Amino acid sequence: MPETKNSLNILIIGGVTFVALIIISFLIFNYYFSIYEVTFGKVPEKVKIGDSVTISLTPVNGAGTKVPFRTSPFEIKFIEGESTVKVINDKSAEGEFIFKTTSPGNIKLLVTPKHALKPTLFEIVVGIK
């Protein structure tokens, strides 16, 4: 009889531990590895001819930190001023877009992140050196 009680206790402890591990894994995945929002890096409003501009997105988790092992792709659309820029590095599928200004004018970019509800409009004024 004592052996049955001992094996029953081990079975209960094992079951509780298994359920606790599943719950903790679920919470960690949904809180730490899921993207809650995206934040943009600083994009200047005024630049000069020849300056490089980087648009980068950072996925943010429920803890307010960068989500590990994940990227936040986005689509970029030039509303105005596409002829005044030269694309240097288009890694928009990985969350980064770099371009260089070639002539004065206004640039309007509509950035639509995959993990956001609304697109963001950036307006950049390119001035003469």
C-alpha positions, -999 to +999 in steps of 0.1 A: +000+000+000+027+026+007+042+021-027+010+030-044+006+062-024+042+071-032+038+065-070+005+084-069+023+114-053+050+112-080+023+111-107+005+141-093+037+161-089+047+152-125+013+162-138+013+195-120+048+202-132+038+194-168+008+217-167+029+245-152+055+241-179+029+243-206+013+275-191+047+291-186+057+283-222+024+297-235+028+329-215+065+334-225+057+329-262+027+352-262+042+379-241+079+379-250+081+365-286+050+380-300+050+415-317+027+439-299+037+470-318+064+484-340+084+516-335+103+536-360+138+549-356+143+586-358+137+599-393+149+635-399+124+661-412+150+682-429+181+669-448+206+683-473+215+670-507+237+640-505+225+629-470+215+594-463+182+587-446+175+554-428+140+542-421+140+513-396+114+494-377+118+477-344+093+451-333+083+455-296+069+428-273+046+430-243+075+438-220+084+469-241+117+454-254+128+443-288+114+410-299+142+385-302+147+365-334+119+384-353+119+412-379+091+435-389+087+438-427+071+468-442+061+482-476+072+516-487+055+538-512+067+572-525+039+596-526+061+625-537+097+630-546+108+596-558+129+612-585+149+631-558+163+600-541+186+571-549+178+538-530+210+526-513+197+495-495+162+481-496+159+456-468+122+465-462+115+427-457+139+428-428+128+462-414+153+487-429+153+511-459+182+534-467+181+561-494+203+591-504+190+624-515+201+636-549+183+669-555+163+695-535+125+690-530+099+674-508+097+637-502+066+620-489+069+583-480+040+561-469+053+532-448+029+503-441+043+478-415+030+443-416+025+443-378+006+477-375-029+488-380-022+520-398+005+532-422+028+561-413+035+591-435+069+606-434+076+641-449+112+651-455+123+684-469+156+683-489+175+716-488+205+728-507+239+724-490 
